Amino acid sequence: MTTVLVLVSLVALFGLCLPNLLHPMPHVPFQDTAPDPPPRTPSPADHPESMTAELDPADEEYLACLADALWPDDEYLETEPTTDGEEETGGSTGLRL
């Protein structure tokens, strides 16, 4: 009995919505209200950091301590043998030329 009532309700709801579903919607063209920003050319102020800048010794020590705390098992901190007999830090397993 409940199934019949649910089915009748769904058919009635579909019958009420059918005219709105079949009615074509008017075409409204898209209107972009925001203006396009002017093109920007990158300036040195956009990228103030330098990849080749020398750091102060205190900054190097701070970054080394921070890296040691964040990445305690970093393979790049292990020493590796070189062809000249000295050990250098680095993670590469190949020989340096």
ZIGI-V180889 format. One line per field, one symbol per residue. ss: DSSP state (a for helix, b for strand, c for the rest). phi: phi as a letter, one per 30 degrees, with the letter a starting at -180 (. if undefined). burial: 1 if it has 9 or more other C-alpha atoms within 8 Angstrom, else 0. A space follows every 50 residues. Layout:
BEGIN
ss=???
phi=???
burial=???
END
This chain:
BEGIN
ss=caaaaaaaaaaaaaaaaaaaaacccccccccccccccccccccaaaaccc ccccccaaaaaaaaaaaaaaccccaaacbbbcccccbbbcccccccc
phi=.ddddddddddddddddedddddddddcddcddddddddccdceddbddc dcddcdedddddddddddddbdcddddddbdbdciccbdlcdcdddc
burial=00000000000000000000000000000000000000000000000000 00000000010000001000000001011111000000111000000
END
